[in-house]
Amino acid sequence: MLPDIDGYEVCRNLRTSTRTSHIPVIFLTQKDERSDKLQGLELGADDYITKPFDIEELKLRVQGAIRRSERESLTDPRSGLPAGRLIEEQLRRIIREKEWSLLDVRVNNFDSFKDVYGFVAGDDVLRFAAMVIGEVVDELGTTSDFIGHAGGDNFIIITTDEAAPKIRQRLKERFANEVLTHYNFIDRQQGFIQAPNRRGRRGKSWLHDICRGIGLTKPAIFC
């Protein structure tokens, strides 16, 4: 009952787009006819709630939809991006297509950063990386591009051969400039952090880079 397109069309668009097909959808509407509910569920909605509604019940249903998504390895709980099974499905799909590239995106020195700043700050960096990747792909990619979080500091982007080099360069530039906000003032001033290496000695490191991988056209998949 929106002024331009209705909720059914919104749901249809979300489900048919590679970037949003994994996101849980819950209808909250005044339409309580059986046919309306069936139409929403047929379009791929995860739940259908009619007004008037109880706010606590709504919160529990939203939390339940998110938990189901994470339990089925559909999304990573830190970034909210597709993970596990959804990444595997996309890799199987592109094998049969042409003119695609896969970017293997990793955050350099991520473990050293976590050793100094802790896991909570590390999760913030992962969410930040996911946000930057999404914005760059929105800017330079296509609506059919795919972004996934394979785990830890590892993300993947599936895009076109033409867009891949531009996405890679823009992503490296933005990440290097904007990740500085995740450091304290002293570390920003000196330009590095000191973290223990595998031998227990303290060395210098910095979250200065992202995208160690490069775009590869088939048949190669992994960087």
MARNU-298977 format. One line per field, with one value per residue: residue number from 1; x negated, y, z of N, C-alpha, C, O in turn. Coordinates in nm, 2 decimals. Atoms other than C-alpha are relative to their C-alpha. Layout:
REM MARNU-298977
resi: (NUM;...) .
n.u: (X;...) .
n.v: (Y;...) .
n.w: (Z;...) .
ca.u: (X;...) .
ca.v: (Y;...) .
ca.w: (Z;...) .
c.u: (X;...) .
c.v: (Y;...) .
c.w: (Z;...) .
o.u: (X;...) .
o.v: (Y;...) .
o.w: (Z;...) .
END
This chain:
REM MARNU-298977
resi: (1;2;3;4;5;6;7;8;9;10;11;12;13;14;15;16;17;18;19;20;21;22;23;24;25;26;27;28;29;30;31;32;33;34;35;36;37;38;39;40;41;42;43;44;45;46;47;48;49;50;51;52;53;54;55;56;57;58;59;60;61;62;63;64;65;66;67;68;69;70;71;72;73;74;75;76;77;78;79;80;81;82;83;84;85;86;87;88;89;90;91;92;93;94;95;96;97;98;99;100;101;102;103;104;105;106;107;108;109;110;111;112;113;114;115;116;117;118;119;120;121;122;123;124;125;126;127;128;129;130;131;132;133;134;135;136;137;138;139;140;141;142;143;144;145;146;147;148;149;150;151;152;153;154;155;156;157;158;159;160;161;162;163;164;165;166;167;168;169;170;171;172;173;174;175;176;177;178;179;180;181;182;183;184;185;186;187;188;189;190;191;192;193;194;195;196;197;198;199;200;201;202;203;204;205;206;207;208;209;210;211;212;213;214;215;216;217;218;219;220;221;222;223) .
n.u: (-0.08;0.09;-0.05;0.06;-0.01;-0.04;0.10;0.03;0.10;0.12;0.05;0.04;0.12;0.11;0.02;0.06;0.13;0.10;0.05;-0.09;-0.09;0.02;-0.05;-0.13;-0.11;-0.12;-0.11;-0.08;-0.10;-0.14;-0.07;-0.01;-0.07;0.08;0.07;0.11;0.11;0.06;0.08;0.12;0.09;0.04;0.11;0.12;0.00;0.02;-0.11;-0.11;-0.06;-0.11;-0.02;0.10;0.10;0.07;0.14;0.08;-0.01;0.07;0.14;0.04;-0.01;0.12;0.11;-0.01;0.03;0.14;0.06;-0.02;0.09;0.14;0.01;0.01;0.12;-0.03;0.06;0.09;-0.06;0.07;-0.02;-0.13;0.02;-0.01;0.11;-0.01;-0.08;-0.03;0.12;0.02;-0.10;0.04;0.12;-0.05;-0.08;0.09;0.08;-0.07;-0.02;0.12;0.04;-0.01;0.12;-0.01;0.10;0.02;0.02;0.04;0.05;0.14;0.04;-0.12;0.03;0.08;-0.10;-0.08;0.08;0.02;-0.13;-0.10;-0.10;-0.12;0.05;0.02;-0.13;-0.04;0.07;-0.07;-0.13;0.04;0.04;-0.12;-0.07;0.08;-0.02;-0.13;-0.01;0.09;-0.06;-0.12;0.05;0.07;-0.04;-0.13;-0.10;0.02;0.13;-0.02;0.10;-0.02;0.09;0.04;0.04;0.11;0.02;-0.01;-0.12;0.01;-0.08;-0.02;-0.04;0.03;0.14;0.02;-0.01;0.09;0.12;-0.04;-0.04;0.12;0.08;-0.08;-0.02;0.13;0.01;-0.10;0.04;0.13;-0.02;-0.10;0.02;0.07;-0.09;0.00;0.12;0.01;0.07;0.15;0.04;-0.01;0.11;0.13;-0.02;0.00;-0.02;0.10;-0.07;0.09;0.00;-0.01;0.11;-0.02;0.07;-0.09;0.03;-0.09;-0.10;-0.10;-0.11;0.01;-0.03;-0.10;0.00;0.12;-0.03;-0.03;-0.11;0.04;-0.11;0.00;-0.05;0.05;-0.11;0.06;0.12) .
n.v: (-0.12;-0.11;-0.08;0.03;0.15;0.06;0.08;0.12;-0.03;-0.02;0.13;0.06;-0.06;0.04;0.14;0.03;-0.06;0.08;-0.07;-0.01;0.12;0.07;-0.07;0.04;-0.09;0.02;-0.10;-0.06;-0.06;0.01;0.10;0.12;0.10;0.12;-0.01;-0.10;0.07;0.10;-0.07;-0.04;0.12;0.05;-0.09;0.04;-0.07;0.09;0.00;-0.09;-0.04;-0.10;-0.10;-0.05;0.10;-0.01;-0.04;0.10;0.11;-0.03;0.01;0.14;0.06;-0.05;0.07;0.14;0.00;-0.02;0.12;0.10;-0.03;0.03;0.14;0.07;-0.05;-0.09;-0.13;-0.01;-0.09;-0.13;-0.09;0.01;0.04;0.14;0.08;0.15;0.06;-0.10;-0.03;0.12;0.00;-0.10;0.06;0.10;-0.06;-0.07;0.10;0.02;-0.13;-0.06;-0.14;-0.04;-0.01;0.02;-0.07;0.06;-0.12;0.03;-0.11;0.03;-0.03;-0.01;0.07;-0.09;-0.10;0.06;0.02;-0.13;-0.07;0.10;0.06;-0.09;-0.09;0.07;0.02;-0.13;-0.01;0.08;-0.07;-0.11;0.05;0.04;-0.12;-0.07;0.08;-0.02;-0.13;0.00;0.08;-0.08;-0.11;0.04;0.13;0.01;0.06;0.15;0.03;0.07;-0.02;0.10;0.00;0.14;0.03;-0.07;-0.12;0.04;-0.03;0.02;-0.08;0.05;-0.11;0.02;-0.03;-0.14;-0.08;0.05;-0.08;-0.12;0.03;0.03;-0.12;-0.09;0.06;-0.01;-0.14;-0.03;0.07;-0.05;-0.13;0.00;0.09;-0.07;-0.03;0.11;0.00;-0.11;-0.12;0.03;0.09;-0.07;-0.09;0.07;0.06;0.14;0.06;0.10;0.12;0.12;0.09;0.14;0.03;-0.07;-0.13;-0.11;-0.06;-0.10;0.04;-0.11;0.04;-0.10;0.05;0.10;0.04;0.07;0.07;-0.08;0.06;0.11;0.05;0.15;0.10;-0.01;-0.05;-0.05;-0.07) .
n.w: (0.00;0.01;0.10;0.13;0.03;-0.12;-0.07;0.07;0.10;-0.08;-0.03;0.12;0.04;-0.09;0.02;0.14;0.00;-0.06;-0.12;-0.11;0.00;-0.12;-0.11;-0.05;0.03;-0.08;0.03;-0.11;0.08;-0.04;0.09;-0.08;0.07;0.03;0.13;-0.01;-0.07;0.09;0.10;-0.06;-0.02;0.13;0.05;-0.08;-0.13;-0.11;-0.10;0.04;-0.12;0.03;-0.10;-0.10;-0.04;-0.13;0.03;-0.06;0.09;0.12;-0.03;-0.01;0.14;0.07;-0.05;0.05;0.14;0.01;-0.05;0.10;0.11;-0.04;-0.03;0.13;0.07;0.11;-0.02;-0.11;-0.10;-0.03;0.11;0.07;0.14;0.03;-0.04;0.01;0.11;0.11;0.08;0.08;0.11;0.10;0.07;0.09;0.11;0.09;0.08;0.13;0.06;0.06;-0.02;-0.14;-0.07;-0.14;-0.08;-0.13;-0.08;-0.13;-0.07;-0.05;-0.14;-0.09;-0.13;-0.08;-0.05;-0.10;-0.12;-0.07;-0.03;-0.05;0.09;0.03;0.10;0.12;0.07;0.06;0.13;0.10;0.04;0.08;0.13;0.08;0.04;0.11;0.12;0.05;0.06;0.12;0.10;0.04;0.08;0.13;0.05;0.06;-0.10;0.00;-0.08;-0.12;-0.10;-0.10;-0.11;-0.01;-0.14;-0.05;0.07;0.15;0.08;0.14;0.09;0.13;0.08;0.14;0.04;0.02;-0.13;-0.11;-0.03;-0.06;-0.14;-0.08;-0.03;-0.08;-0.13;-0.06;-0.03;-0.11;-0.12;-0.05;-0.05;-0.10;-0.11;-0.11;-0.11;-0.09;-0.09;-0.09;0.05;0.00;0.11;0.13;0.01;0.03;0.13;-0.01;-0.13;-0.03;-0.04;0.00;0.12;-0.04;-0.09;-0.13;0.00;0.04;0.13;0.04;0.10;0.03;0.09;0.11;0.14;0.02;0.14;0.04;0.11;0.12;0.08;0.09;0.08;-0.01;-0.09;-0.14;-0.09;-0.12;0.01) .
ca.u: (0.00;-0.29;-0.24;-0.47;-0.52;-0.36;-0.53;-0.49;-0.69;-0.95;-0.98;-1.00;-1.28;-1.48;-1.44;-1.55;-1.86;-2.18;-2.28;-1.97;-1.82;-1.96;-1.80;-1.51;-1.18;-0.89;-0.56;-0.40;-0.07;0.29;0.38;0.51;0.69;0.58;0.49;0.27;0.07;0.03;-0.09;-0.35;-0.48;-0.48;-0.72;-0.96;-0.87;-0.99;-0.70;-0.37;-0.24;0.09;0.17;0.24;-0.07;-0.26;-0.61;-0.76;-0.63;-0.77;-1.11;-1.12;-1.01;-1.29;-1.54;-1.42;-1.45;-1.81;-1.90;-1.76;-1.97;-2.29;-2.21;-2.18;-2.51;-2.34;-2.49;-2.79;-2.67;-2.94;-2.90;-2.55;-2.69;-2.62;-2.84;-2.89;-2.62;-2.53;-2.89;-2.92;-2.60;-2.74;-3.07;-2.89;-2.67;-2.96;-3.14;-2.88;-2.90;-3.14;-3.32;-3.32;-3.59;-3.64;-3.81;-3.96;-3.95;-4.15;-4.24;-4.62;-4.76;-4.41;-4.54;-4.79;-4.52;-4.31;-4.60;-4.64;-4.28;-4.08;-3.80;-3.53;-3.75;-3.83;-3.46;-3.41;-3.68;-3.50;-3.17;-3.35;-3.52;-3.18;-3.03;-3.31;-3.29;-2.92;-2.95;-3.23;-3.04;-2.72;-2.93;-3.13;-2.96;-2.63;-2.31;-2.41;-2.74;-2.78;-2.95;-3.02;-3.20;-3.39;-3.50;-3.75;-3.91;-3.82;-3.56;-3.48;-3.34;-3.20;-3.17;-3.23;-3.57;-3.53;-3.44;-3.68;-4.00;-3.81;-3.65;-3.98;-4.16;-3.88;-3.84;-4.22;-4.21;-3.90;-4.01;-4.36;-4.22;-3.92;-4.04;-4.25;-3.95;-3.98;-4.31;-4.38;-4.54;-4.90;-4.90;-4.77;-5.04;-5.33;-5.17;-5.19;-5.11;-5.35;-5.21;-5.38;-5.48;-5.48;-5.81;-5.68;-5.88;-5.70;-5.69;-5.53;-5.21;-4.92;-4.58;-4.70;-4.57;-4.29;-4.24;-4.55;-4.37;-4.31;-4.03;-4.05;-3.85;-3.75;-3.86;-4.05;-3.83;-4.05;-4.33) .
ca.v: (0.00;0.23;0.53;0.42;0.04;-0.19;-0.42;-0.72;-0.55;-0.45;-0.81;-0.93;-0.69;-0.79;-1.16;-1.13;-0.92;-1.10;-0.84;-0.87;-1.22;-1.35;-1.09;-1.21;-1.04;-0.99;-0.83;-0.60;-0.49;-0.41;-0.66;-0.96;-1.15;-1.51;-1.44;-1.14;-1.36;-1.64;-1.39;-1.25;-1.60;-1.71;-1.42;-1.56;-1.36;-1.53;-1.42;-1.22;-1.01;-0.81;-0.49;-0.43;-0.60;-0.65;-0.48;-0.75;-1.02;-0.84;-0.81;-1.18;-1.27;-1.05;-1.20;-1.55;-1.47;-1.35;-1.66;-1.89;-1.72;-1.75;-2.11;-2.21;-2.05;-1.80;-1.49;-1.40;-1.25;-0.98;-0.84;-0.95;-1.06;-1.39;-1.67;-2.05;-2.21;-1.89;-1.83;-2.19;-2.15;-1.84;-2.01;-2.30;-2.06;-1.85;-2.16;-2.18;-1.81;-1.59;-1.26;-1.26;-1.18;-1.29;-1.06;-1.23;-0.95;-0.98;-0.73;-0.73;-0.75;-0.81;-1.06;-0.81;-0.55;-0.78;-0.87;-0.50;-0.37;-0.69;-0.89;-0.62;-0.37;-0.64;-0.71;-0.33;-0.34;-0.63;-0.44;-0.14;-0.34;-0.49;-0.14;0.00;-0.30;-0.26;0.11;0.06;-0.22;0.00;0.28;0.09;-0.25;-0.38;-0.50;-0.86;-0.84;-1.06;-0.99;-1.26;-1.30;-1.63;-1.60;-1.41;-1.13;-1.29;-1.14;-1.21;-1.00;-1.15;-0.89;-0.83;-0.83;-0.47;-0.35;-0.56;-0.35;-0.03;-0.19;-0.32;0.01;0.22;-0.03;-0.02;0.36;0.40;0.14;0.28;0.63;0.55;0.27;0.52;0.60;0.26;0.34;0.56;0.90;0.78;0.50;0.72;0.97;0.72;0.54;0.18;-0.05;-0.29;-0.64;-0.98;-1.20;-1.58;-1.58;-1.36;-1.06;-0.72;-0.60;-0.31;-0.36;-0.16;-0.22;-0.03;-0.25;-0.46;-0.67;-0.89;-1.09;-0.99;-1.05;-1.38;-1.49;-1.86;-2.13;-2.01;-1.94;-1.90;-1.65) .
ca.w: (0.00;-0.07;-0.30;-0.58;-0.57;-0.32;-0.07;-0.29;-0.56;-0.30;-0.19;-0.55;-0.63;-0.32;-0.40;-0.77;-0.69;-0.63;-0.37;-0.16;-0.22;0.11;0.33;0.55;0.46;0.70;0.59;0.84;0.69;0.73;0.46;0.65;0.38;0.32;-0.04;0.06;0.31;0.05;-0.21;0.03;0.12;-0.24;-0.32;-0.06;0.25;0.57;0.78;0.75;1.04;1.03;1.22;1.50;1.62;1.95;1.94;2.16;1.93;1.63;1.79;1.86;1.50;1.36;1.59;1.49;1.12;1.17;1.38;1.11;0.85;1.05;1.16;0.79;0.71;0.49;0.64;0.86;1.19;1.20;0.85;0.75;0.42;0.24;0.37;0.35;0.13;-0.06;-0.16;-0.28;-0.49;-0.65;-0.73;-0.89;-1.09;-1.24;-1.37;-1.64;-1.73;-1.92;-1.87;-1.49;-1.24;-0.88;-0.63;-0.33;-0.07;0.25;0.52;0.57;0.92;1.07;1.33;1.45;1.48;1.69;1.92;2.00;2.00;2.08;1.92;1.95;1.76;1.51;1.44;1.39;1.12;0.95;0.95;0.82;0.54;0.44;0.43;0.21;-0.02;-0.06;-0.13;-0.39;-0.57;-0.57;-0.72;-0.99;-1.03;-1.15;-0.98;-1.06;-0.86;-0.56;-0.23;0.02;0.36;0.35;0.71;0.92;0.72;0.38;0.15;-0.21;-0.49;-0.81;-1.08;-1.45;-1.62;-1.70;-1.35;-1.15;-1.19;-1.11;-0.80;-0.68;-0.71;-0.56;-0.27;-0.19;-0.19;0.03;0.28;0.32;0.38;0.60;0.82;1.02;1.23;1.39;1.55;1.85;1.82;1.91;1.66;1.39;1.46;1.45;1.15;1.29;1.58;1.75;1.78;1.87;1.57;1.57;1.75;2.03;1.92;1.87;1.51;1.33;1.13;0.99;0.84;0.54;0.26;0.14;-0.17;-0.18;-0.44;-0.80;-1.05;-1.23;-1.52;-1.55;-1.53;-1.22;-0.92;-0.61;-0.57) .
c.u: (-0.09;0.04;-0.05;0.01;0.04;-0.10;-0.03;-0.11;-0.14;-0.07;-0.05;-0.14;-0.12;-0.03;-0.07;-0.13;-0.10;-0.05;0.09;0.08;-0.01;0.06;0.14;0.10;0.12;0.10;0.07;0.10;0.14;0.08;0.01;0.08;-0.09;-0.08;-0.12;-0.12;-0.06;-0.08;-0.14;-0.10;-0.04;-0.12;-0.13;-0.02;-0.02;0.11;0.10;0.07;0.10;0.01;0.15;-0.09;-0.06;-0.15;-0.09;0.00;-0.08;-0.15;-0.05;0.01;-0.12;-0.12;-0.01;-0.04;-0.15;-0.07;0.01;-0.10;-0.14;-0.02;-0.02;-0.12;0.03;-0.07;-0.11;0.05;-0.07;0.02;0.14;0.00;0.02;-0.12;0.03;0.07;0.03;-0.12;-0.03;0.10;-0.04;-0.12;0.04;0.07;-0.10;-0.08;0.06;0.01;-0.13;-0.02;0.03;-0.14;0.03;-0.11;-0.01;-0.05;-0.04;-0.06;-0.14;-0.02;0.12;-0.03;-0.08;0.08;0.08;-0.08;-0.02;0.13;0.11;0.10;0.11;-0.05;-0.02;0.13;0.05;-0.07;0.07;0.13;-0.04;-0.05;0.12;0.07;-0.07;0.01;0.13;0.02;-0.08;0.07;0.13;-0.05;-0.05;0.05;0.13;0.09;-0.01;-0.12;0.04;-0.11;0.02;-0.11;-0.04;-0.05;-0.13;-0.02;0.01;0.13;-0.02;0.10;0.01;0.06;-0.03;-0.15;-0.03;0.00;-0.10;-0.12;0.04;0.04;-0.12;-0.08;0.07;0.01;-0.13;-0.01;0.09;-0.04;-0.12;0.03;0.10;-0.02;-0.08;0.08;0.01;-0.12;0.01;-0.09;-0.15;-0.04;0.02;-0.11;-0.13;0.01;-0.02;0.04;-0.11;0.08;-0.10;0.01;0.00;-0.11;0.01;-0.06;0.10;-0.05;0.10;0.10;0.11;0.11;0.00;0.06;0.11;0.00;-0.13;0.02;0.02;0.11;-0.05;0.12;-0.01;-0.11;-0.05;0.10;-0.07;-0.13;-0.10) .
c.v: (0.13;0.09;-0.03;-0.15;-0.06;-0.10;-0.13;0.02;0.02;-0.14;-0.07;0.05;-0.05;-0.15;-0.03;0.07;-0.08;0.06;-0.01;-0.13;-0.08;0.06;-0.05;0.11;-0.03;0.11;0.04;0.09;0.00;-0.10;-0.13;-0.11;-0.12;0.01;0.10;-0.07;-0.11;0.07;0.04;-0.12;-0.06;0.07;-0.03;0.07;-0.11;0.00;0.11;0.04;0.11;0.10;-0.02;-0.11;0.04;0.02;-0.11;-0.12;0.02;-0.01;-0.15;-0.07;0.05;-0.07;-0.15;-0.01;0.01;-0.13;-0.11;0.02;-0.03;-0.15;-0.08;0.04;0.09;0.14;-0.01;0.10;0.13;0.10;0.01;-0.04;-0.15;-0.08;-0.15;-0.04;0.10;0.03;-0.12;0.00;0.10;-0.05;-0.10;0.07;0.07;-0.09;-0.01;0.13;0.05;0.14;0.05;0.00;-0.03;0.07;-0.07;0.11;-0.04;0.13;-0.03;0.04;0.00;-0.07;0.08;0.11;-0.05;-0.03;0.13;0.06;-0.09;-0.04;0.10;0.10;-0.07;-0.02;0.14;0.02;-0.09;0.06;0.12;-0.04;-0.04;0.12;0.06;-0.08;0.02;0.13;0.01;-0.08;0.08;0.11;-0.04;-0.13;0.00;-0.06;-0.15;-0.04;-0.07;0.03;-0.10;0.02;-0.14;-0.04;0.08;0.13;-0.02;0.03;-0.03;0.09;-0.07;0.11;-0.03;0.02;0.15;0.08;-0.04;0.09;0.14;-0.02;-0.02;0.13;0.10;-0.06;0.02;0.15;0.04;-0.06;0.06;0.14;0.00;-0.09;0.06;0.03;-0.11;-0.01;0.12;0.11;-0.03;-0.09;0.06;0.09;-0.07;-0.09;-0.16;-0.04;-0.11;-0.12;-0.12;-0.08;-0.14;-0.04;0.07;0.14;0.11;0.06;0.11;-0.05;0.10;-0.06;0.09;-0.05;-0.10;-0.05;-0.06;-0.08;0.08;-0.07;-0.11;-0.04;-0.15;-0.05;0.02;0.07;0.07;0.07;-0.07) .
c.w: (0.00;-0.12;-0.14;-0.04;0.14;0.06;-0.07;-0.11;0.06;0.03;-0.13;-0.05;0.09;-0.03;-0.13;-0.01;0.07;0.13;0.12;0.02;0.13;0.12;0.05;-0.02;0.09;-0.04;0.13;-0.07;0.06;-0.08;0.07;-0.07;-0.03;-0.13;0.01;0.07;-0.10;-0.11;0.05;0.02;-0.13;-0.06;0.08;0.13;0.11;0.11;-0.04;0.13;-0.03;0.12;0.06;0.05;0.14;-0.03;0.05;-0.09;-0.13;0.02;0.00;-0.14;-0.08;0.04;-0.05;-0.15;-0.02;0.05;-0.10;-0.11;0.03;0.02;-0.13;-0.08;-0.12;0.01;0.11;0.10;0.02;-0.12;-0.06;-0.14;-0.03;0.04;-0.04;-0.13;-0.11;-0.08;-0.09;-0.12;-0.10;-0.08;-0.10;-0.12;-0.10;-0.09;-0.13;-0.08;-0.06;0.05;0.15;0.07;0.15;0.08;0.14;0.09;0.14;0.07;0.05;0.14;0.10;0.13;0.09;0.06;0.12;0.13;0.08;0.05;0.05;-0.10;-0.04;-0.11;-0.13;-0.08;-0.06;-0.13;-0.11;-0.05;-0.09;-0.14;-0.08;-0.05;-0.12;-0.13;-0.07;-0.07;-0.13;-0.11;-0.05;-0.10;-0.14;-0.06;-0.06;0.11;0.01;0.08;0.13;0.10;0.11;0.11;0.03;0.13;0.04;-0.08;-0.15;-0.05;-0.14;-0.07;-0.13;-0.08;-0.14;-0.02;-0.01;0.13;0.10;0.03;0.06;0.15;0.09;0.04;0.09;0.15;0.08;0.05;0.12;0.13;0.07;0.07;0.13;0.12;0.12;0.12;0.10;0.09;0.10;-0.05;-0.01;-0.11;-0.13;-0.02;-0.04;-0.13;0.01;0.14;0.02;0.06;0.00;-0.12;0.05;0.09;0.14;0.00;-0.06;-0.13;-0.04;-0.11;-0.01;-0.09;-0.12;-0.13;0.01;-0.14;-0.04;-0.13;-0.12;-0.08;-0.09;-0.08;-0.01;-0.10;0.15;0.09;0.12;-0.02;0.10) .
o.u: (-0.05;0.11;0.02;0.07;0.01;-0.21;-0.14;-0.19;-0.24;-0.19;-0.16;-0.22;-0.23;-0.15;-0.14;-0.20;-0.08;-0.08;0.04;0.17;0.08;0.07;0.22;0.07;0.17;0.07;0.10;0.07;0.17;0.19;-0.10;0.12;-0.21;-0.20;-0.22;-0.23;-0.19;-0.19;-0.24;-0.22;-0.16;-0.20;-0.23;-0.12;0.03;0.13;0.07;0.14;0.07;-0.01;0.23;-0.06;-0.05;-0.21;-0.19;-0.11;-0.15;-0.22;-0.15;-0.08;-0.17;-0.20;-0.11;-0.11;-0.21;-0.17;-0.09;-0.16;-0.21;-0.12;-0.09;-0.13;-0.04;-0.10;-0.09;0.09;-0.01;0.04;0.17;0.10;0.01;-0.23;0.13;0.02;0.02;-0.11;-0.06;0.06;-0.03;-0.13;-0.02;0.06;-0.08;-0.13;-0.02;0.07;-0.24;0.07;0.08;-0.23;0.14;-0.23;0.09;-0.17;0.04;-0.12;-0.16;0.03;0.12;0.02;-0.05;0.07;0.10;-0.03;-0.03;0.14;0.21;0.10;0.16;0.03;0.01;0.14;0.11;-0.01;0.07;0.15;0.03;-0.01;0.12;0.12;0.00;0.03;0.14;0.08;-0.03;0.07;0.16;0.03;-0.02;0.01;0.18;0.05;0.05;-0.15;0.14;-0.23;0.13;-0.22;0.04;-0.07;-0.21;0.08;-0.04;0.23;-0.13;0.20;-0.10;0.17;-0.07;-0.22;-0.14;-0.08;-0.14;-0.15;-0.03;0.01;-0.12;-0.11;0.01;0.00;-0.13;-0.06;0.04;-0.04;-0.12;-0.03;0.08;0.05;-0.08;0.03;0.06;-0.13;0.08;-0.16;-0.22;-0.14;-0.06;-0.16;-0.20;-0.09;-0.03;0.04;-0.16;0.14;-0.19;0.12;0.02;-0.09;-0.08;-0.05;0.19;-0.17;0.21;0.06;0.12;0.08;0.10;0.07;0.14;-0.07;-0.19;-0.07;0.03;0.15;-0.15;0.23;-0.12;-0.13;0.00;0.18;-0.04;-0.21;-0.22) .
o.v: (0.23;0.04;0.00;-0.18;-0.01;-0.12;-0.18;-0.06;-0.02;-0.16;-0.14;-0.03;-0.07;-0.18;-0.13;0.05;-0.13;-0.02;0.00;-0.14;-0.15;0.00;-0.05;0.23;-0.14;0.23;-0.04;0.20;-0.08;-0.13;-0.19;-0.21;-0.11;-0.03;0.07;-0.06;-0.12;0.01;0.03;-0.11;-0.11;0.02;0.03;0.07;-0.22;-0.10;0.19;-0.05;0.20;0.06;-0.07;-0.22;0.15;-0.06;-0.13;-0.19;-0.06;-0.06;-0.18;-0.15;-0.03;-0.11;-0.20;-0.11;-0.05;-0.17;-0.19;-0.08;-0.09;-0.20;-0.18;0.01;0.08;0.20;-0.09;0.21;0.23;0.22;0.10;-0.04;-0.23;-0.03;-0.18;-0.03;0.06;0.05;-0.11;-0.04;0.07;-0.02;-0.11;0.02;0.05;-0.05;-0.03;0.13;-0.01;0.21;0.15;-0.06;0.01;0.05;-0.08;0.15;-0.10;0.21;-0.12;0.14;0.07;-0.02;0.09;0.14;0.01;-0.01;0.12;0.10;-0.04;0.02;0.10;0.13;-0.01;-0.01;0.14;0.08;-0.04;0.06;0.14;0.02;-0.01;0.12;0.10;-0.03;0.03;0.14;0.07;-0.04;0.07;0.14;0.02;-0.16;0.10;-0.11;-0.21;-0.16;-0.04;0.04;-0.12;0.08;-0.22;-0.15;0.11;0.21;0.07;-0.03;-0.04;0.12;-0.10;0.15;-0.14;0.09;0.19;0.17;0.04;0.12;0.18;0.06;0.03;0.14;0.15;0.02;0.05;0.17;0.11;0.00;0.08;0.17;0.08;-0.07;0.01;0.04;-0.08;-0.10;0.22;0.09;0.01;-0.06;0.04;0.11;-0.02;-0.12;-0.22;0.04;-0.16;-0.11;-0.12;-0.10;-0.17;-0.13;0.06;0.21;0.08;0.10;0.12;-0.13;0.20;-0.13;0.15;0.04;-0.16;0.02;-0.01;-0.09;0.21;-0.19;-0.09;-0.06;-0.21;0.01;-0.05;0.16;0.18;0.02;-0.03) .
o.w: (0.05;-0.21;-0.24;-0.14;0.24;0.00;-0.06;-0.13;0.01;0.00;-0.12;-0.09;0.04;-0.03;-0.15;-0.11;0.18;0.23;0.24;0.11;0.16;0.23;-0.04;0.00;0.09;-0.04;0.21;-0.12;0.15;-0.04;0.09;-0.01;-0.04;-0.13;-0.06;0.03;-0.10;-0.15;-0.01;-0.01;-0.13;-0.13;0.04;0.19;0.10;0.18;-0.13;0.19;-0.11;0.24;-0.02;0.04;0.18;-0.10;-0.02;-0.12;-0.19;-0.07;-0.06;-0.17;-0.16;-0.04;-0.08;-0.18;-0.10;-0.02;-0.12;-0.16;-0.05;-0.01;-0.13;-0.20;-0.22;-0.09;0.20;0.06;0.07;-0.09;-0.13;-0.21;0.07;0.02;-0.10;-0.24;-0.23;-0.20;-0.21;-0.23;-0.22;-0.20;-0.21;-0.24;-0.23;-0.19;-0.23;-0.19;-0.03;0.10;0.17;0.01;0.20;0.05;0.21;0.08;0.21;0.00;0.14;0.19;0.20;0.23;0.21;0.18;0.22;0.24;0.20;0.17;0.11;-0.21;-0.15;-0.20;-0.24;-0.20;-0.16;-0.22;-0.22;-0.17;-0.18;-0.24;-0.20;-0.16;-0.22;-0.23;-0.19;-0.18;-0.23;-0.23;-0.17;-0.19;-0.24;-0.17;-0.11;0.21;0.10;0.10;0.19;0.06;0.15;0.09;0.09;0.16;-0.05;-0.08;-0.23;-0.01;-0.19;-0.02;-0.19;-0.06;-0.18;0.06;0.03;0.15;0.19;0.14;0.15;0.23;0.20;0.15;0.19;0.24;0.20;0.16;0.21;0.24;0.19;0.17;0.22;0.22;0.23;0.23;0.21;0.17;0.08;-0.15;-0.11;-0.18;-0.22;-0.14;-0.13;-0.18;-0.10;0.23;-0.08;0.17;-0.08;-0.17;0.17;0.17;0.22;0.10;-0.14;-0.14;0.02;-0.19;0.08;-0.18;-0.15;-0.22;0.11;-0.23;-0.14;-0.21;-0.11;-0.05;-0.16;-0.03;0.02;-0.20;0.23;0.05;0.16;-0.10;0.10) .
END
